[in-house]
Amino acid sequence: MNTTEARQDAAKRKLEELRCSIDNIDAALIYMLAERFRHTQAVGQLKAANDMPPADPAREARQVARLRELATAAHLDPDFAEKFLAFIIREVIRHHEAIAAGTGQ
């Protein structure tokens, strides 16, 4: 095996190791999101049972600010973190609206 082949083999092993770590992190993210949505479903049930609106813009604004700060501290692009949170919030509100309308989720 020549030097180039040896270097590529080492790179392939390292790539596989990194990808394995990424796969584990992805799995953890899925389980964390599932847990988060179990809690937001409970919030939706509580809001619906007490005639509270599905959305809470003040809370959402606080969460955006909080997550932007966390993202900055974690060296993650705060704009990306905000977009990710906005996606999650839209989904949560959709669930809360469905619960309030009696269509489940």
C-alpha positions as CSV (number, residue, x, y, z in Angstrom):
1,M,0.0,0.0,0.0
2,N,1.4,3.4,-1.0
3,T,1.3,6.5,1.1
4,T,-1.7,8.0,-0.6
5,E,-3.7,4.8,-0.1
6,A,-2.7,4.6,3.6
7,R,-3.7,8.2,4.1
8,Q,-7.1,7.6,2.4
9,D,-7.7,4.5,4.5
10,A,-7.0,6.4,7.6
11,A,-9.3,9.2,6.4
12,K,-12.0,6.7,5.7
13,R,-11.8,5.2,9.2
14,K,-11.9,8.7,10.7
15,L,-14.9,9.6,8.5
16,E,-16.7,6.5,9.6
17,E,-16.0,7.3,13.3
18,L,-17.2,10.9,12.8
19,R,-20.4,9.7,11.0
20,C,-21.1,7.2,13.8
21,S,-21.0,10.1,16.3
22,I,-23.2,12.2,14.1
23,D,-25.7,9.3,13.9
24,N,-25.8,9.0,17.6
25,I,-26.4,12.7,18.1
26,D,-29.2,12.6,15.5
27,A,-30.8,9.8,17.4
28,A,-30.6,11.8,20.6
29,L,-32.1,14.8,18.9
30,I,-35.1,12.8,17.8
31,Y,-35.7,11.4,21.3
32,M,-35.3,14.9,22.8
33,L,-37.8,16.4,20.2
34,A,-40.2,13.6,21.0
35,E,-40.0,14.3,24.7
36,R,-40.4,18.1,24.1
37,F,-43.5,17.4,22.0
38,R,-45.0,15.2,24.7
39,H,-44.7,18.2,27.1
40,T,-46.1,20.7,24.6
41,Q,-49.0,18.4,23.9
42,A,-49.7,18.5,27.7
43,V,-49.5,22.3,27.5
44,G,-52.0,22.3,24.6
45,Q,-54.4,20.1,26.5
46,L,-54.1,22.5,29.5
47,K,-54.7,25.6,27.4
48,A,-57.6,24.0,25.6
49,A,-59.3,22.9,28.8
50,N,-58.9,26.5,30.2
51,D,-59.9,28.5,27.1
52,M,-56.4,29.8,26.7
53,P,-55.1,30.8,23.2
54,P,-52.9,28.3,21.4
55,A,-50.1,30.8,20.8
56,D,-48.3,33.0,23.4
57,P,-46.3,35.6,21.5
58,A,-44.6,37.0,24.6
59,R,-43.3,33.6,25.6
60,E,-42.2,32.9,22.1
61,A,-40.2,36.2,22.0
62,R,-38.6,35.3,25.4
63,Q,-37.7,31.9,24.0
64,V,-36.2,33.3,20.9
65,A,-34.0,35.7,22.9
66,R,-33.0,32.9,25.3
67,L,-32.1,30.4,22.6
68,R,-30.2,33.0,20.6
69,E,-28.1,33.6,23.7
70,L,-27.6,29.9,24.3
71,A,-26.6,29.4,20.6
72,T,-24.1,32.2,20.9
73,A,-22.6,30.6,24.0
74,A,-22.5,27.2,22.3
75,H,-20.8,28.7,19.1
76,L,-23.9,27.9,17.0
77,D,-25.2,30.5,14.5
78,P,-28.0,32.3,16.5
79,D,-29.9,32.9,13.2
80,F,-29.9,29.1,12.6
81,A,-31.1,28.5,16.1
82,E,-33.9,31.0,15.7
83,K,-35.0,29.5,12.5
84,F,-35.0,26.0,14.1
85,L,-37.0,27.3,17.0
86,A,-39.5,29.0,14.7
87,F,-40.1,25.8,12.9
88,I,-40.7,24.0,16.2
89,I,-43.0,26.7,17.5
90,R,-45.1,26.7,14.3
91,E,-45.6,22.9,14.8
92,V,-46.5,23.3,18.5
93,I,-49.0,26.0,17.7
94,R,-50.5,23.8,14.9
95,H,-50.9,21.0,17.5
96,H,-52.4,23.4,20.1
97,E,-54.9,24.7,17.5
98,A,-55.9,21.1,16.6
99,I,-56.3,20.3,20.3
100,A,-58.4,23.4,20.9
101,A,-60.5,22.5,17.8
102,G,-61.1,19.0,19.2
103,T,-59.3,17.4,16.2
104,G,-56.7,15.8,18.4
105,Q,-52.9,15.4,17.9
